[in-house]
Amino acid sequence: MGATNIERAASRAPQAHDAWPAARGLFDPALEKDSCGVGFIADIKGRKSHRIVSDGLQILLNLEHRGAVGADPRAGDGAGILVQTPHRFFTRKAAELGIELPEAGQYAVGYVFMPHDPEWRQVIMDIFADVVPREGLRLLGWREVPTDNASLGYSVKPTEPFHMQVFIARGDGIKDEDDFERRLYILRKVISNIVYNKRERLSGYYVVSLSCRTIVYKGMFLADQLGKYYPDLHEEDFESALALVHQRFSTNTFPSWSLAHPYRMICHNGEINTLRGNLNWMAARQASVSSELFGSDISKLWPISYEGQSDTACFDNALEFLVQGGYSLAHAAMMLIPEAWAGNPLMDEERKAFYEYHASLMEPWDGPAAIAFTDGRQIGATLDRNGLRPARWFVTSDDLVIMASEAGVLPVPQDKIVRKWRLQPGKMLLVDLVEGRIISDDDLKAGLARRHPYGKWLKRTQIVLEDLPPVQARKTRTNISLLDRQQAFGYSQEDLQILLEPMATTGQEAVGSMGNDTPISALSDKPKLLYTYFKQNFAQVTNPPIDSIREELVMSLVSFIGPKPNLLGIDELNPPLRLEVSQPVLDFYEMEKIRHIERYTSGKFKSCELDITYPVAWGKDAVEARLASLAAQAEDAVRSGYSIIVISDRLVDRERVAIPALLALSAIHQHLVGKGLRTSTGLVVETGSAREVHHFALLGGYGAEAVHPYLALETVLALQPGGGSKAIKNYVKAIGKGLKKVMSKMGISTYMSYTGSQQFEAVGMARSLVDKYFTGTASNVEGIDVFQVADEAMRVHRAAFDQRDPVLAAMLDAGGEYAWRVRGEDHTWTPDAIAKLQHSARANSYATYKEYAALINDQSKRHNTFRGLFEFRFDQCKPVPLDEVEPAAAIVKRFSTGAMSLGSISTEAHTTLAIAMNRIGGRSNTGEGGEDQRRYAPVKAGESLQSRLGKARVEVDIPLREGDSLKSKIKQVASGRFGVTAEYLASAEMLQIKIAQGAKPGEGGQLPGRKVSEYIAELRYATPGVELISPPPHHDIYSIEDLAQLIHDLKNSNPEAWIS
């Protein structure tokens, strides 16, 4: 996937090569995503030739359709090539400039995008001249790279950088090539940090590559423009044994020169969904990472990734850090993108131990990804654990290996192909050009797994919380009643009946309608839990959600609590202890084990508790100071050697109010990340507020390795006093299943990746609150600040302990979130509105309908929706003459109905919608439930709905008009394939691919068995009475390639139909 770069955080001159628009409205450059074509060719025996470079450019040309073009037809999203340093070529070119280069491997070439202003450029060159000798290297000289921009589009030319290459020789104290590469890495980081501190003037600077082994040529090109732009690539002595190429398609980004691939080590097709968490964890390691290879120079490397870089750039930075820190290329790649190991019964124990050991070192960089990588000596590729991006490869009889996003990228006679296959989920292809061989996935991983006794280390150092002997659980508080505490955390009767009881009874969330007609929390006049101000993100087209049930093998809730080991402690013989939990929801006994962890670990692990309550008398204005105090206490605890911090609101009572657990957790987590201390401790949240899946997902997403929902568990026990143990197990199981569902909505497979990944958007929270305590969270709609958060918590607390309200003295509030209640939350669909709708339909009264419509449409007083806050500026607009406006009869032809399937609504309603839309020339949509073939023929005189479909299938007969059509013009094709036949497809004017559940993305839909009548079963080719499940994602579509294939298939079934 394409990536941003360091300069994105910088100010930009209008003509800078990275001239990105600033964040505005709903656009934020931090949310950039794209999808691409990637490929490489390599000579297995390491023989350098110009043919490899030419073939690499040919592969790129054949991937051009995977790139994108702007409104300017010659403006591409980006293309590039990475090759081995062509020594003969550079020796000749340097000699022409009077520069004598040493032997290959004794010097490095850096490719640098520079600003056009000669003064700015000279400042950067002076920085190089000053820093290079200080870092023990020798600056040999500079070369201006020849370019030809004749093929570039008019919009690209103003963004061109000034192209320069710098030659740097090895210093005397550098013992080998690996050490030289490491010194170059440190040099680049030091220079970049100096330059970016001057970034208000030097935003045009970007180091494309700096290595003694490889060099990158790239830019804002279409595939055919790369070779035309750089004459160097056509010189006969420009030789390499490998060529890694990339064509970029940015689905919602602005292209730029530095965003093009390859980066310094990788090309990427896909998306890293867990980026925010991965960045936080990398930054958090600053205080805990040490390496003999870097020594004191490690302090020069921070930050590993600059704020504002995209996922690919950050992944490249992480891979480079690990490789320069001593890991082999394949080892580092396996740490960042591990196979699915936790639930894989077929994986051998040695390999499983390898992955389990590294799980606490590095959280997975999760998401759909095909990544090709090289260090100049080895080249390879790997897929994510789900295999959600295509990659095919073949080997020829003359020892070439070609890998690409699709087959056919390079014409090769069939008789020359000796091997071919595709990359499989989590598998790796590795070509070692030094050893002259392809290392199979099994051999490669078996060798790495046997390098150290990982299994023995785990037995010696790993503590599994569930396996520890039990501790007596803490007694329930008796000085404050369960009811008072439930009310203090905003519990309602709905929480008990609709959320907790079904989970405690069945072990899964209750099934219910996803419709929500209540106002968002910021518009509500009721005090709301902070959790409700966050909405879960969900994966979209190029980045699919996962079906967490079907893909159970790759899903994992394993979490590690406590300090993470030294990331660069590769050969440490005494690795530190690790505390593992199989899932992050702790019951009473497990929480007590955490509290007394010192006795289980001989004092190596210690836990401390931070009380996040404070006196009610202090008022809402004290919350900011209290949060600062909590952050300072957490920092002191870490520096004092506490390995687990328990964030607890258990001390809530009449005099003490709790800071919302989510706010306290995120404030502490962000503070420790900023101090580089987060990997030195674990965070466990003990809270009375968490009770539904969304709450646990938020706590995990903002840094909690585990959560103890003590009040929810006490409530479950009170609901089922006879079967308490079973009820708690069911509740924990239900939350676990729910967490997998939520993670899978974003295409994330592991809780460790999800922890701290912040996969949410804040709705109705002030920017000041989000930036300070939820840094990095998207927020496009502002609202309450930190003091108003505290005020809402105070209002709930006061109501809980208010003796004057007789209704709440002996029972919980009725609720009103899920159903309309007199004292409950406001709903758009009120009893009055529904009564008027029913009356208008039964009496055919347009006057009553207008009263109903006014209740629903006019939100200016009730403010249930955002539109209620808007007013038309009639005084600032110029009316369009009516004779220039299309007639209503033409406008309504663009109308289409929502996709409601027959089964979710009645036969009568489904056919009425179709008839009405056909009469006005619009389109009705079948939904995913199929359509009765009896509806395809036009209506004849005297027919009614019952006579056409059959009396048993229609409850209320509807007379029909001759010429009417009962057929829906839009036919939906969903993952379940309900009712999809050749006749169904051929009868459509438009075929709509249902990529995910529109009203409930990532959730899936369910048609209860009681609604699956004989007629519904007939239409859906199902069994009457058996529940029908609509999976969350479309199982045919896990990539843009899959989507293209399905479109192709549907187009063949009905060439005249539109596909949407």
Number of C-alpha atoms within 10 A of each C-alpha: 33 34 30 28 26 24 26 23 18 22 18 21 16 12 15 23 30 29 22 20 13 12 10 9 8 9 14 15 20 18 13 22 25 23 26 29 29 31 28 31 26 30 25 24 18 21 16 18 17 19 16 24 29 18 20 28 26 19 29 32 23 19 25 21 16 21 24 22 18 13 9 12 13 18 22 30 29 31 32 29 29 29 26 24 24 21 22 15 15 21 16 15 16 18 11 10 11 11 17 16 21 13 11 15 18 17 25 27 24 23 25 22 23 26 25 17 11 11 10 17 18 13 13 21 16 11 15 21 15 13 19 21 14 11 15 17 21 18 19 17 18 18 18 12 14 12 14 13 14 11 16 22 19 13 14 20 16 13 18 23 22 20 16 17 21 18 23 25 23 24 18 9 10 16 10 11 15 15 16 24 22 21 23 24 18 20 23 22 18 21 19 20 18 14 20 19 12 13 19 14 16 24 25 30 27 23 22 22 24 24 27 26 21 24 25 28 23 25 30 29 31 27 29 17 23 26 23 18 20 17 13 18 19 15 11 14 17 23 25 24 25 35 28 34 33 39 37 37 27 25 17 13 21 18 31 24 27 29 29 31 34 36 29 23 25 28 35 33 28 28 27 26 24 26 25 21 24 27 24 23 22 24 23 23 22 22 16 17 18 19 16 12 14 19 9 10 15 16 15 16 18 14 15 17 22 21 17 21 25 27 30 28 29 25 26 20 21 21 24 22 18 20 20 21 21 20 18 15 22 23 18 20 23 21 21 22 22 25 25 21 23 19 13 13 10 8 14 11 14 19 21 22 23 24 21 19 20 19 20 23 20 22 24 27 28 26 30 27 28 28 25 28 25 25 20 23 17 23 26 24 26 29 28 27 24 24 21 26 28 25 25 17 22 18 21 19 11 12 19 18 21 26 29 28 23 17 17 15 20 19 11 11 8 8 8 12 16 12 11 14 12 17 20 19 20 21 21 24 21 21 23 20 20 13 13 15 16 20 16 14 16 11 10 16 20 15 13 16 20 14 11 15 13 21 20 11 17 18 10 14 17 19 18 13 21 15 10 12 10 12 15 10 13 10 7 12 11 7 7 12 11 16 16 24 22 19 20 25 22 23 25 18 14 18 20 18 13 16 19 24 21 19 25 27 21 14 21 20 22 16 13 10 11 11 9 13 18 21 19 17 22 18 16 16 11 14 17 18 20 19 21 15 18 21 14 18 16 20 20 17 15 23 26 28 32 31 22 27 14 11 12 14 17 21 26 24 21 17 23 25 24 26 26 24 22 21 19 22 18 14 10 10 10 10 17 16 19 20 21 20 20 14 21 26 22 24 19 18 16 22 25 16 21 23 18 17 21 16 12 16 14 9 11 14 22 22 23 17 18 18 18 25 22 20 14 17 10 11 14 18 13 15 22 13 10 16 19 15 14 21 22 15 14 28 19 12 20 23 13 9 15 23 24 25 24 25 25 23 26 17 15 23 22 17 14 18 26 28 24 22 24 26 22 26 29 24 22 27 26 22 22 23 21 15 15 20 23 31 29 22 25 24 25 29 30 24 24 26 26 25 22 19 19 19 21 27 27 26 25 29 26 28 29 27 27 25 23 24 23 22 22 23 24 18 19 24 18 13 18 16 12 10 14 17 15 15 25 24 16 20 30 23 20 23 25 22 19 21 27 24 25 26 29 27 27 25 28 32 30 24 26 28 27 34 25 27 25 26 29 20 18 22 20 20 24 18 21 15 18 18 13 14 22 21 17 19 19 21 20 18 16 16 19 20 16 19 16 17 21 23 18 19 23 21 15 21 25 17 16 25 18 14 11 9 11 9 11 18 15 10 13 20 19 19 19 18 18 19 17 19 15 9 10 15 18 22 19 20 16 15 12 10 18 13 14 20 18 15 16 18 13 9 10 11 14 12 11 18 19 14 15 20 14 12 17 15 13 14 17 14 8 17 19 22 19 13 12 14 13 10 8 7 7 8 6 7 8 7 7 8 7 8 7 7 10 9 10 9 11 13 13 14 15 12 14 18 16 13 18 18 18 23 22 16 10 15 20 17 12 22 22 17 21 25 22 16 25 20 14 16 17 21 26 27 26 27 25 27 26 26 29 19 14 12 17 16 13 14 18 14 11 10 14 17 23 18 14 17 15 12 12 9 17 17 12 10 13 15 11 21 15 13 12 17 22 28 27 28 22 26 29 30 25 25 19 16 16 22 23 20 12 11 12 20 22 19 18 22 18 21 24 23 20 18 22 26 17 14 12 14 20 29 23 19 21 15 15 15 13 10 16 21 17 15 18 24 20 16 19 24 15 18 15 18 15 15 14 20 13 19 22 25 28 24 18 13 24 24 20 19 16 17 18 11 14 17 18 13 12 20 17 12 16 20 13 12 21 15 19 11
